[in-house]
Amino acid sequence: MTSPRISQLAILGVATGIFSGLFGVGGGIVLVPLLVLWIGFDERRAAATSLLAIVIAASAGAATQLIYGNVDFVAALTVGVPAVGGVLIGTWLQQRIPVAVVQLLFSGLLVVVAVLVAFE
């Protein structure tokens, strides 16, 4: 991997971490689009890379929030445990539908989220 590419990925990491810490988002909303648009990953590689990167960032964020006393363990487990099944299903689906469809679905999701946040 070239030095400029490592620098780009490090910048993405910092941006993702800031967004994750501020808003609780990072992987799907920040990292995946930037991996696709700036680094040139396809959607599958970007999503897979994001999932692993977010494990690291989320662990640090959760530990820090735990220190501040902001973690609701019951809610986290109630969301997190079923999410494992959802991730397995989503990954299975992603491998079976064309990349163009994944791009369209993801773009639609980002538009819906933007509209919902703007009018909240």
C-alpha positions as CSV (number, residue, x, y, z in Angstrom):
1,M,0.0,0.0,0.0
2,T,1.4,3.4,-0.9
3,S,2.1,6.2,1.5
4,P,-0.6,8.6,0.1
5,R,-3.2,5.8,0.4
6,I,-2.2,5.1,4.0
7,S,-2.6,8.8,4.7
8,Q,-6.0,8.9,3.1
9,L,-7.1,5.9,5.1
10,A,-5.8,7.5,8.3
11,I,-7.7,10.7,7.6
12,L,-10.8,8.6,7.0
13,G,-10.2,6.9,10.3
14,V,-10.0,10.2,12.2
15,A,-13.1,11.6,10.5
16,T,-15.0,8.4,11.2
17,G,-13.9,8.4,14.8
18,I,-15.0,12.0,15.3
19,F,-18.5,11.4,13.7
20,S,-18.8,8.2,15.7
21,G,-18.0,9.9,19.0
22,L,-20.2,12.9,18.3
23,F,-23.2,11.2,16.7
24,G,-22.9,7.5,17.2
25,V,-22.5,7.0,13.4
26,G,-19.4,6.3,11.4
27,G,-19.2,3.1,9.4
28,G,-22.2,3.2,7.1
29,I,-22.9,6.9,7.0
30,V,-19.3,8.2,6.8
31,L,-16.7,5.5,6.1
32,V,-18.5,3.5,3.4
33,P,-19.3,6.5,1.1
34,L,-15.8,7.9,1.5
35,L,-14.1,4.5,0.9
36,V,-16.2,4.3,-2.3
37,L,-15.8,7.9,-3.5
38,W,-12.4,8.8,-2.3
39,I,-10.4,5.5,-2.1
40,G,-12.2,3.8,-5.0
41,F,-13.4,0.7,-3.2
42,D,-16.5,-1.1,-4.5
43,E,-19.5,-1.3,-2.1
44,R,-18.8,-4.8,-1.0
45,R,-15.2,-4.1,-0.1
46,A,-16.1,-0.8,1.5
47,A,-18.8,-2.4,3.7
48,A,-16.6,-5.2,4.7
49,T,-13.7,-2.9,5.5
50,S,-16.0,-0.6,7.4
51,L,-17.4,-3.4,9.6
52,L,-14.0,-4.4,10.8
53,A,-12.8,-0.8,11.3
54,I,-15.9,0.1,13.2
55,V,-15.3,-2.8,15.6
56,I,-12.1,-1.1,16.7
57,A,-13.6,2.4,16.8
58,A,-16.8,1.3,18.5
59,S,-14.9,-0.6,21.2
60,A,-12.9,2.6,22.1
61,G,-16.1,4.7,22.0
62,A,-18.0,2.3,24.1
63,A,-15.2,2.0,26.7
64,T,-15.0,5.8,26.9
65,Q,-18.8,6.2,27.2
66,L,-18.7,3.5,29.9
67,I,-16.3,5.7,31.9
68,Y,-18.8,8.6,31.6
69,G,-21.6,6.3,32.8
70,N,-23.6,6.6,29.6
71,V,-23.9,2.9,28.6
72,D,-27.3,1.1,29.0
73,F,-26.2,-2.5,29.0
74,V,-29.7,-4.0,28.7
75,A,-30.5,-1.8,25.7
76,A,-27.1,-2.5,24.1
77,L,-27.6,-6.3,24.4
78,T,-31.2,-6.1,23.3
79,V,-30.1,-4.3,20.1
80,G,-26.7,-6.0,19.7
81,V,-27.5,-9.6,20.0
82,P,-30.3,-9.7,17.3
83,A,-28.1,-7.4,15.2
84,V,-25.7,-10.3,14.8
85,G,-28.4,-12.2,13.0
86,G,-29.2,-9.2,10.9
87,V,-25.6,-8.8,9.9
88,L,-25.4,-12.4,8.8
89,I,-28.5,-12.0,6.7
90,G,-27.4,-8.7,5.2
91,T,-24.0,-10.0,4.3
92,W,-25.6,-13.1,2.7
93,L,-27.9,-10.9,0.7
94,Q,-25.1,-8.5,-0.3
95,Q,-23.2,-11.3,-1.9
96,R,-26.2,-12.4,-4.0
97,I,-27.4,-9.1,-5.5
98,P,-25.6,-7.0,-8.1
99,V,-23.3,-4.3,-6.9
100,A,-25.4,-1.7,-8.8
101,V,-28.4,-2.7,-6.8
102,V,-26.4,-2.4,-3.5
103,Q,-25.3,1.1,-4.6
104,L,-28.9,2.1,-5.4
105,L,-30.2,0.8,-2.1
106,F,-27.4,2.4,-0.1
107,S,-27.9,5.7,-1.9
108,G,-31.6,5.5,-1.1
109,L,-30.9,4.8,2.6
110,L,-28.6,7.9,2.8
111,V,-31.3,10.1,1.2
112,V,-34.0,8.9,3.6
113,V,-31.7,9.4,6.6
114,A,-30.8,12.9,5.4
115,V,-34.4,13.8,5.0
116,L,-35.4,12.4,8.4
117,V,-32.5,14.2,10.2
118,A,-33.2,17.5,8.4
119,F,-36.9,17.5,9.4
120,E,-36.5,16.1,12.9
